[in-house]
């Protein structure tokens, strides 16, 4: 099973953590934590593209 939760900031982590624990799954972040420092740049680039 593969579940994607996407949307604006506000509650996705809480919901996805609870869901992963409830079904015995692994939760993955995208972009991964190693890219957090460039997230703002990535989001700005996506706005320019779209």
Helices and strands as residue ranges (DSSP letters): H 12-23, G 33-38, H 39-49
